[in-house]
């Protein structure tokens, strides 16, 4: 029973009688300061014991040490950080729920007091972008499809790259980062994805080779868990602490291998690839505090007590920026008043 106050034993008994359920089956889900406290609320109401008893399951006592520590970190978070999410569907925050939760998990880990800023990519232009993006400590460009809002995402990515603002791009976010770099650093005028402009002279993002001749696209995306190999000496490798990782994918467009050498020669690092080196999985900029984009979706593997490594390091870089930008104002000196 959802409630803004505790249910008294008498009220529970009345609900059980009128609803024809066992008294132990009346569980109060009282409002809590954080949704992450609800599992502990339900535990206090012995919901878990009731369910296990009804299903005749015998399980050991749960160890909630990590969860209690999480609640403590959330309650004592004191490090302000402002992160912008740039997308098409920002009026409906649940469109990017996994991304939002992944950022929150990382903020919890670092004691960050997170402020999310939603930015509609349709509204970002070269003229207005700087003003709307000013003051952000980190920028996220999540996944998506279609040409609408792409130019606004490129504005945000360029702002992050040129102003050393921590950035993480996801799936389409990687593709946009490559397009922005190709246009503004490599000088490839009109560089684009063949998804957005089939006639572009520089298709730096293109259909994967095995999809080029497919006429029926149904069920042909690169889906699910795939192996990725990380290069030594990169931010991605440092984040994961391992050479081989598994991540979840959902795409059919990829970095065009014909441009990889040119992109890397200009300063972009392909830090993650498929094991056979045929597909680009992660890109980053070595000279940037944190600019990492992945073709996969790391947000799907993030958990409240185990933030995803890429989000963890992204938020850490954003916190470093926030704290370096803080200007401390000295206390005024005491004045002695004499007659």
N, C-alpha and C positions, 0 to 999 in steps of 0.2 A: 504494500500500500504506500503510494507516494504521499508524503506529509511534510509540512513545515515544522512539525513538533513531534515529540515522542508519542507513541500510542500507549495508553494506559492498559494494564491487564484487563480491566473491565471492558474497554472498547474493543480490544482484540477478541475477547470472548464473545461479544455481541456480533462482531463481523463473522466469526467462525460459525455461529449459530445461524445467522441469516444467509450465509453463502454456502452452508453445508460443507465446510472443510474442517480438517483437524485444526485444533488450536495452534499446534506447532507450525501449521502451514500458513498462518497469518504473519507475514513478515513486513516490518516497517522499513521503508526506504526513505529515511528522513533526509531533507535537504542538507547538503554539505558544502563547505567553501570551495571544494574542488571535486570534479567528477572522479578523480583518482582516489578519493577517499571512500567512494561508494563500496568498493569491495570489502573494506574494513568494516563499514557500517553493516553490510549484509552478513559478514562473519560474526559480528557481535550479536546479530539476530539469530544466529545458528542456522542460517539457510543451508549452508553446505552440509551440516550434519543431517538435516531433514531430508535433503535430496539423496544423500548416500544411503540413508536408512530405507527410503522408499524403493531405491534401486538395488538394495541388498548388496552394496559394494563395501568392501573393507579396504580402506586406504590409510596410510600413516598420517599423523598430524602434520598439517602444512607448515612450512617454514616461511614466515612472512617478514623475515628480517629485512630483506632487500626492499620490500614494498613499504615498510615503515620508514626506512631510510629515505625512500623517494618522497614520501609525504613530508618528511622533515625538510628536505631540500627545497621543495616547492614553497613551503611555509616561510622559509628563511631566505629565499632568493632576494638578493640585494644589489645585483650588478645590472644596471639598465642597459638594454641593447635594443636598437630599432632596426627591424628587418622588413624590407619591402618584397612583396610577391607580385610579380608582373604577369598578368594573364588576361584572357578574354572574358572569363566568367566570374569576375571578382565580386559581382553583386550577389552571387550564391556561393558563400564560403565553402560549403560542403563539396563543391566541385573539385576542390584541391585538398580534401580532408586528410589524405595520407601525407601530403607534403607538410601541411600545417602541423600535424602530430609529430612528424619527424623533426621539424624545427623545434617544437616544444620539448621533445625528449632530450635533444642536445642542450637546450637552454637549461633544463632541469639539472643535467649532468654537471654543468659549469656554475650553477648558482645564478643563472641569468634571469633577470626580470624582463621578460620579453614583451615588446610592443610590436605588433604586426601592422604593417601599412599596406593596404590593398591599392594597387595601381592598375587601372584599365589600360591595356596596351593600345587600344583604339585611340586613347586620348593623348598618348605621348608623341610629341613631335620634336624635331630638332630645335624649335623655338621654345617650346614649353617644358621639354624634358628635364633640363637642368634644375629648374625651379621645383618641379614635383619630386625629383629624386634627391634634392639637397637634404642633408641631415641623416640619411640612411647609413647604418653601419654595415649592412649587408644586403645583397640583392639575390632573389631567387627567380629564375625563369623556368616554370614547370613544363610538363609535356602538353601535347595537343596536336591538332591537325588543322589544315586549311590555311589559306593565305591571309584571312582577316586578322589584323592586329600584329602582323609580323614586323612591319616597319617600326612600330612602337617598341617591340621587344629588342630590335637592333639598337634603338636609341638608348635603352636602359643598359644593354650589354656594353656598348661603347663607353657610356658614362662610368660603368664599373671598371672597365679596363684602363681608361685614361686617368682615372682618379684614385686608383689603387684601393677600390672598395671591394671587400670580399664578395665573391660571386660563386654561385653553384647553378649549373644548368642541367636539366633533366630531359633526356630524350630529344624532343624538339628544341629544348634549351641548348643542347650541344650543337644541333644543326644551325641554329641562329647564331651561335658564337662563331662557328666556322665561317658563315656568310659574312658576318660583320668584320672579321679579321681579314678575309679575302678582299673585301672592298676597300677597307680603310688602312690596312697595313701592307698588303701585297699589291694594292693598286689594280685589282682586277675589276674594272668598271662593269657594273651590272651583274656581278657574281650573285648566284641565287641557287635555290633548289629547283630541280625540274618538277617537283610537286607544285610549286608556286608559279613558275614560269617555264613551261616546256620548251620555249625558244631561246632561253638564256644562252649567251655565248660562253659563259663560264659556269657550268653546272657542278659547283663544288660539292653539292649534295645531290645524290642521284639514286635511282632504284638499285638495289643490290643486283649483282651480275646474274644471279639465277632467277631473277624476276623480270628481266628485261623483255623477254618474249612471251610473257604470260598475258593472255587476253582476259581470262576470268580471274579476278583478284580475290574472290571469296576463299577464305580459309588459308591464305598463303602468307600471312604475316610471320615474321620471326618472333615466336612466342615462347614464353616460359623461361626456365632456368638454363643459362648457358655459361660455359667456362670462359674466363677472361684471364689473360696473363699480364702482369704489371711490370713495367720497366724499373730497373734499379735507379736510385737517386732521384725519385720523383715524389711529389706530394701524395699521389695516390698510393704508392708503395709504402710510404711512411705511415699513412692513415691506417691501412689494412694490416701492416706488419707481416705481409705474406706475399708470395709471388703469384700464386694461383687462387682465384676467387670464383664464386658462383653468384650470378646476379640475374634478376628477372627482366625480361625484355618484352616489348610490344611495338614493333616497327617494321617497315619495309624499305625505308630510305636510309642511306648511309653516306659517310664521307666518301667522296669520289677519290679512289686511289691515284688517279692521274694527277691530282693536285697535292698529294701528301708531301712530296719532297719540297715543293714550292712553299707550302704552308710552314713546314718545319724549318726551312732555311730562313724564313722571316721571323722566327722566334716562337712559334707554337710547338709544343711538345706533345706528341702522341704517346701518352704514358700507359695506355692499356689497349690491348688488341686481343683478337681471338688467338688461340694457340698457334694456328697456322699463319698468323700475321696478315690475313686477308681482309679483316674488318677492323676499323677503328672503334674502340669501345670507350676510351677516355681521352680527353685533351686537357692540357693545362698550360699556364704561362710560368716558366721558371722564375722570372724577375718580378712577379706579382705576389703580394702577401698571401692571397689565396684566390685563384681563379681556376676552378675545376668544373668540367662538364662531362656528363656520362651519357652514353647512348641507352643505357639501361635505366631502371627505376629503383634507385637505392631506398627510396622512401618506403617501399613495400616490406623491407626487412628490418625496419627500425622498431624498437620496442621501448616502453617507458623506462625500464631499468637497464636497457642495453641500446643506447642510441647508435644509429648507423655510423660507422667510422667517418664517412665523407661529411655527413651533417655535423658530427661532433667536432671535426676540425674546422669546418666552415664557421660554425657559431663561435668557436674559440677565437678565430681570426677576427670575427665581427666584434667580439667583446674587447679584444686587444685594441681595435680601432676606436671603439667607443671610449675606452679609458684613456687612450692617447690624445683624443680630441677634447677631453674634459679640461677646462681651464680652471685652475684653482684660484679663487679670489682671496687674497690675504685679509685677515681680520684687521680692522682699523686699529691703529695704535691708541692706547689710552691717553686721554688728555688731562693734564693736571690744571685745574682752574685755581688761579691765585687771585686774591683780592688786591 
